[in-house]
Amino acid sequence: MPRPTKAFRRQKLNAALEWKRGNKKEAYKLWEEAAASLKEYRAKKRNKKQQAETEAAESGSAGGDESAE
């Protein structure tokens, strides 16, 4: 399976090709699907990064409490 970002580029490229062929409605539909997929991918990535930061902060604060005792 190719990288997700590569798939998004292909979707946008296909939309551009449809636009050039004169299929404006199809091009808009393809572009919208690509944008939605990219938005979903970025949200997952952002949530994953935020979870890692909160886990690091929690483990860091837990370690600091133990050394203070």
WOPEPE-V953896 format. One record per backbone hydrogen bond with DSSP energy under -1.0 kcal/mol. CO is the residue of the C=O (numbers start at 0). NH is the residue of the N-H. If there is no record, write none. Layout:
CO|NH + CO|NH
This chain:
2|6 + 3|7 + 4|8 + 5|9 + 6|10 + 7|11 + 8|12 + 9|13 + 10|14 + 11|15 + 12|16 + 13|17 + 14|18 + 15|19 + 16|20 + 17|22 + 18|21 + 21|23 + 22|26 + 23|27 + 24|28 + 25|29 + 26|30 + 27|31 + 28|32 + 29|33 + 30|34 + 31|35 + 32|36 + 33|37 + 34|38 + 35|39 + 36|40 + 37|41 + 38|42 + 39|43 + 40|44 + 41|45 + 42|46 + 43|47 + 44|48 + 45|49 + 46|50 + 47|51 + 48|52 + 49|53 + 50|54 + 51|55 + 52|56 + 53|57 + 54|58 + 55|59 + 56|60 + 57|61 + 58|62 + 59|63 + 60|64 + 61|65 + 62|66 + 63|67
